[in-house]
Amino acid sequence: MEKTINITLKVWRQAGPKAKGGFQTYKLENISTDSSFLEMLDVLNEQLIGERKEPIAFDHDCREGICGMCSLYINGHPHGPDTSVTTCQLHMRKFKDGETITVEPWRSAAFPVIKDLMVDRRAYDKIIQAGGFVSVNTGGVPDANAIPIPKAKADEAMDAASCIGCGACAAACKNGSAMLFVAAKVSQLALLPQGRVEATRRAKAMVAKMDELGFGNCTNTGACAAECPKNVSLSNIARLNREFICAKFQD
Amino acid sequence: MAKKEQIAATIKSVKEKVEAVKDKVDQITGDPATIEAVDAVKNATVKIAKAVKAAVENKDNVITLAEAKIPEGPLAEKWTNYKAHQKLVNPANKRRLDVIVVGTGLAGASAAASLAEMGFNVLDFCIQDSPRRAHSIAAQGGINAAKNYQNDGDSVYRLFYDTIKGGDYRAREANVYRLAEVSNNIIDQCVAQGVPFAREYGGLLDNRSFGGAQVSRTFYAKGQTGQQLLLGAYSALSRQIANGKVKMYSRYEMLDVVIIEGRARGIIARNLVTGKIERFFAHAVVIGTGGYGNTFFLSTNAMASNGSAAWQIYKKGAYFANPCYAQIHPTCIPVHGAFQSKLTLMSESLRNDGRIWVPKKLEDAKALQAGKLKGRDIPEEDRDYYLERRYPAFGNLVPRDVASRAAKERCDAGYGVNATGLAVFLDFSDAIQRLGKDVVASKYGNLFQMYEKIVDENPYENPMMIFPAIHYTMGGIWVDYELQTSIKGLFCIGEANFSDHGANRLGASALMQGLADGYFVLPYTIQNYLSDQIQVPRMSTDLPEFEEAEKAIELKIEKLMAIQGHRSVDSIHRELGLAMWDFVGMGRTAEGLKEALKKIREIKKLFWSEVFIPGTADDLNVELEKAIRLADFIEIGELMALDGLDREESCGGHFREEFQTPEGEALRQDDKFSYVSCWKFNGEDKEPTLIKEPLNYEFVKRQTRNYKA
């Protein structure tokens, strides 16, 4: 049978980037524990629209944990209390009847608030633009099986590549560092022969861009990997550091 | 038009002349034999004239091979011939040409990156906060290519043939052959970009099999193939953004295309953060905005996926082809509550090792529905593996439309396995016994985890429950062989166009088509158009055409904001979705489709009188964004129903219950419906005109699809 709970929500509301924000409290009754966290917010928004009020703005899209669009800092955790999930995969069965739930946007200097719970994450795109690619044009590439790649390496690259660019790592970090995000991309490409060619140049360029955009320094607290919805491993940061130091020596 | 009038005038003058001769003969002779002879001449003349007139009128409503720009020659040489003879643009001139690409999915991102690499200036638009989030990212299972790395008999021809057959012989031969031809280049390209495809221990690429094929030709990256391919295209795009060759506009939504002297010359877009309406010029416009599956409200599409860009260009004169061909994917997590916002797909790859069944006994099904039994409690001999029973040759790997209908048939007969009676089992117990839990986990672990998070049940211990859901739309904007729409300078790629999948798409073919269009087809064909445009200077966006287009958008938004009714956008969208699912879903009838048209028209009235949009238009306003899209979804739904009503046959994803074999298989009517239905817009609330593109099968013999033997 369907179970329902009653909850109180404390939600960050902020009209625009320069407006002063604050928490607002909402009560919700008979929320099905089978509904996802975002479906619960849908219910709240329907309620607000019914009262002719402005609904809460929040980012979301695929609702299956892969697009990286949803964010939300829930009860002090990026993507909420459950592990290995994004907010859209978080279900209300993880909360207790009568619980008060606090919902905030990502808090990071490099991710300014646009409205309510929505933030601007274009800084991540800019880091990728600085070097998160293999410099090949369309066409004129060798056969896909021309270069064998050990399965273990390919699998490791795949694990690093599973980063969804949601920003939870930077939001979780007390320094607001984007190291895990940068490390995931640098690792994926450095592990594969196709990306190895420009690995050091890439590491340097991406780290420089990260620093320039106002992300903080990494002090190895590990909060990023603990909160990462895709379990991107801290070992990627070690690999990035290795690439980066090699690059410095080459200079 | 002038031609038609000319013919009408000729017919009239012939009639008058014959009439005059008859009168004269009457006066002179009065001889009955002469009168009879003259009468016969007159009748014959009128008949010929009528036939000519009808032929001319009919010709206006038919698209010829030449208009579809299908190249001459044998199938395997068409694309080579085309490339050898097409016009190109030299590097210096490329710099002077601007191209707008709308969308950053597999098709949009790959096209934007490739065009920029070649030297064109590209303006790329997406509604998400980053181009990396387009819904291609959610594709799970894989991408097909005819590499034949497995040495299991694959070839370009076989991939072509499977795709044509899978599409129930409703796709263009030439397009599909080209798709199969370039499929191998896509895999090479992606590997070069650093896409981490799954590999064997020897270091070479691994493959798996998918529905509708008897070979293993699907390349994959865990259950996240779409993500990895999109990130590959996104990285190529990012490189060009850094090079300054692509100007990226994220959180922008295209609201209209601007046509100047019959050619697409730009778009009007809304900045979703500020609400500002802006104008953009380009020498050509490319639409890659995906499908319209969200017409059904509940679908596997992302929340913001929409059909509006396609619908706007339809209203400006681009034909909309085969709108009724929508794909219902057999393996989705069943609907579980009224609050549900979307349906989650479980990859088709699961059917490689999972077996689909329902109980043989109705009383077992009843007990499952009441929650008194679990799937694992039902003994082997009481299980009906209905796909294996009905389709021994393909078993659980029949194409999607066949698998979906078979699930519906069992559930309609009362054998559904969950509380709503709308679910079947997908069982891995055999695979776990055969391969061990670890192997199953390494292949499908992330999918199992996703299932458990949503349903709160462990699929290693109890079989998964699945049910069909709307997933993909094969129909879309009509394009010729060059991927150009019926408007000059306006191109359409990826799921947004109608081109390659016929009436049903095979698994792992959407990624293939999106990337084929973007990397290897459009970058060639668009040059054939742009080579004529090198003398055209950049135009001012102050031209009256831009002015008018923007004004029309502003008026529409004002009208929407002024309604101030009492219904939320979503509540109306849910109503539309229900009408679509009930009457334009898996089983359609003439009666049901008429009912759908009636209901949709009522919903349209309700929307335009009762919708309530809070906030203002000159600010970030999510409800307004949704309302603009819903206004279009309602009209798309109407056209889907109209097209479904017109197509009196069953083919692929379009199943008309009146047209089935005694065993319940789809019954095509090749003599009547072997054509692409292209709909031409005639104005608001007016019936669109049906234009037909005949499908001539020169190289493949059409057969009844058979997955049994």
Contacts between the chains, C-beta under 8 A, distances in Angstrom:
chain1	res1	chain2	res2	distance
A	2	B	337	6.9
A	16	B	619	7.7
A	16	B	620	7.9
A	32	B	337	5.4
A	32	B	339	6.0
A	34	B	336	5.6
A	34	B	337	5.7
A	34	B	456	7.5
A	35	B	337	6.4
A	35	B	339	4.8
A	35	B	340	7.6
A	36	B	341	7.6
A	36	B	454	7.8
A	38	B	341	6.9
A	39	B	339	5.0
A	39	B	340	6.8
A	39	B	341	5.2
A	40	B	339	7.9
A	42	B	339	7.0
A	42	B	341	5.7
A	42	B	570	7.2
A	43	B	339	5.9
A	46	B	568	5.6
A	46	B	570	6.7
A	46	B	571	7.3
A	48	B	614	7.9
A	49	B	568	4.5
A	49	B	612	6.5
A	49	B	614	6.1
A	49	B	623	7.1
A	50	B	568	7.3
A	52	B	612	7.2
A	52	B	614	6.5
A	53	B	614	6.6
A	54	B	614	4.9
A	54	B	615	5.0
A	55	B	614	6.8
A	55	B	622	6.9
A	55	B	623	6.5
A	57	B	620	6.2
A	57	B	622	5.8
A	59	B	129	6.5
A	60	B	303	6.1
A	61	B	128	6.2
A	61	B	133	6.1
A	61	B	135	7.3
A	61	B	302	4.3
A	61	B	303	5.5
A	61	B	304	5.4
A	62	B	133	7.8
A	62	B	135	6.3
A	62	B	137	6.8
A	62	B	138	4.8
A	62	B	302	4.4
A	62	B	303	7.7
A	63	B	302	7.1
A	63	B	303	6.2
A	63	B	341	6.4
A	63	B	342	4.8
A	63	B	344	7.7
A	64	B	138	5.9
A	64	B	342	7.8
A	64	B	344	5.1
A	64	B	345	7.5
A	64	B	450	7.0
A	65	B	450	6.8
A	66	B	137	5.5
A	66	B	138	5.1
A	66	B	224	6.8
A	66	B	226	7.9
A	66	B	227	5.7
A	67	B	128	7.4
A	67	B	133	4.4
A	67	B	135	7.2
A	67	B	137	5.2
A	67	B	138	6.6
A	67	B	302	6.4
A	68	B	130	7.9
A	68	B	132	7.2
A	68	B	133	6.0
A	68	B	137	8.0
A	69	B	128	6.1
A	69	B	129	6.8
A	69	B	133	5.1
A	82	B	453	7.8
A	84	B	449	7.3
A	85	B	453	5.9
A	89	B	450	7.2
A	89	B	453	5.1
A	89	B	454	7.3
A	91	B	453	6.8
A	91	B	454	7.3
A	91	B	456	7.4
A	93	B	456	6.4
A	114	B	273	6.0
A	114	B	620	6.6
A	115	B	620	5.0
A	118	B	620	7.5
A	120	B	129	7.1
A	121	B	129	5.7
A	121	B	130	6.5
A	122	B	129	7.0
A	122	B	130	6.9
A	122	B	250	6.9
A	124	B	130	6.9
A	125	B	130	5.2
A	125	B	131	7.4
A	125	B	132	7.3
A	125	B	238	6.8
A	125	B	241	7.8
A	125	B	248	7.7
A	125	B	250	7.7
A	128	B	132	7.9
A	128	B	234	7.4
A	128	B	235	6.6
A	128	B	238	4.6
A	129	B	238	4.5
A	129	B	239	7.4
A	129	B	241	5.2
A	129	B	242	4.2
A	130	B	242	6.8
A	132	B	235	5.9
A	132	B	238	6.4
A	133	B	193	7.3
A	133	B	194	7.9
A	133	B	235	3.6
A	133	B	236	6.4
A	133	B	238	5.9
A	133	B	239	4.6
A	134	B	192	6.7
A	134	B	193	5.3
A	134	B	194	4.8
A	134	B	235	7.2
A	135	B	239	6.6
A	136	B	189	7.9
A	136	B	192	4.8
A	136	B	193	6.3
A	136	B	236	7.9
A	137	B	114	7.8
A	137	B	117	4.4
A	138	B	110	7.5
A	138	B	113	7.1
A	138	B	114	4.2
A	138	B	117	6.0
A	138	B	189	6.3
A	138	B	236	7.4
A	138	B	519	5.0
A	138	B	520	7.4
A	138	B	523	6.9
A	139	B	185	7.3
A	139	B	189	7.4
A	139	B	519	7.8
A	139	B	520	7.6
A	141	B	188	5.0
A	141	B	189	5.7
A	141	B	191	7.6
A	141	B	192	3.8
A	142	B	188	6.8
A	142	B	192	7.1
A	143	B	188	5.8
A	144	B	147	7.2
A	144	B	187	4.5
A	144	B	188	4.8
A	144	B	190	7.7
A	144	B	191	4.2
A	144	B	197	7.8
A	144	B	205	5.9
A	145	B	147	7.8
A	145	B	149	6.4
A	145	B	204	5.0
A	145	B	205	5.9
A	147	B	191	8.0
A	148	B	199	7.9
A	148	B	202	6.5
A	148	B	203	2.8
A	148	B	204	5.8
A	149	B	199	5.9
A	149	B	203	5.2
A	150	B	199	7.9
A	150	B	203	5.6
A	151	B	199	4.9
A	151	B	200	6.6
A	151	B	201	5.2
A	151	B	203	6.9
A	154	B	196	5.5
A	154	B	197	7.3
A	154	B	198	7.2
A	154	B	199	4.4
A	154	B	203	8.0
A	155	B	196	7.8
A	155	B	199	7.9
A	157	B	194	7.6
A	157	B	196	4.1
A	158	B	196	4.0
A	158	B	198	7.6
A	158	B	221	5.9
A	158	B	222	6.0
A	158	B	228	7.6
A	161	B	196	5.2
A	161	B	221	7.6
A	161	B	228	6.1
A	161	B	231	6.8
A	162	B	222	7.6
A	162	B	224	6.3
A	162	B	227	7.5
A	164	B	227	7.6
A	165	B	130	6.8
A	165	B	132	5.8
A	165	B	133	8.0
A	188	B	194	6.6
A	188	B	196	6.6
A	189	B	194	5.0
A	192	B	194	5.1
A	192	B	196	6.7
A	194	B	191	6.7
A	194	B	192	5.6
A	194	B	193	7.2
A	194	B	194	4.9
A	195	B	194	4.4
